[in-house]
Structures are given as C-alpha cells and as structure tokens.
C-alpha cells in the first residue's frame, strides 16, 4: 500500500503556463532529489487556473518527514520557492491509501 497525495491548485489568472514551466524545470527535479515520488502533474481540464500534483509516499510518517526535509531545504527556500508560491492562490490536499499497482496505473495513465 502507498499513500497518494492529490494536490489541487488554484493559480493566479494567466500564470498557469509559467507555473508549469517552473514546476517541470525547477521544482520537480528538487522533489526527486529529496526522494519524493511525483506520480503526475499538470493542468486541470476545463479550468484555466487549475493545476494538480500527485505524489506517492510509503505512509503518513514518510510523507511528513520528506515534506519537512524538502520545504526546509536551502535549495527550495533560495531556489524556486518564491516564483512558485507567488503564483498560487490556494491549494487543497486529499490523501488516499492505494495498492502499489493502482498508483502505477495512475502514473501510466497520466504520463506526459
């Protein structure tokens, strides 16, 4: 079993393309470096200001420790943090527990 975090963002109008570029080129590589499994990310269908991010973790403790290490890292704080965060109006998280193979099916289905 794995935890799948599904994060939904409302971005500032007109900022989604730049947010996506920042995520792909700067934030995503940092998440990977910190051992955070990005399952999928991208634009929300039908919402010009919507974006989503799905990340997988072993359990709640794993999620908490990896997020703490990532968000407190110098690379994040002095790197893409400000340009990424400045484009977000609000976000919400849903966390569900899924079988490993279901997480992999989601990854394949949403691969870019």
Buried (B, 14 or more C-beta within 10 A) or exposed (E): EBBBBBBBBBBEEEBBEBBBEBBEEBBBBBBEEBEBBBBBBBBBEEBEBBBBBBBBBEEEEBBEEBBEEBEEBEBBEEBBBEBBEEBBEEEEEEEEEBEEEBBBEBBEEEEE
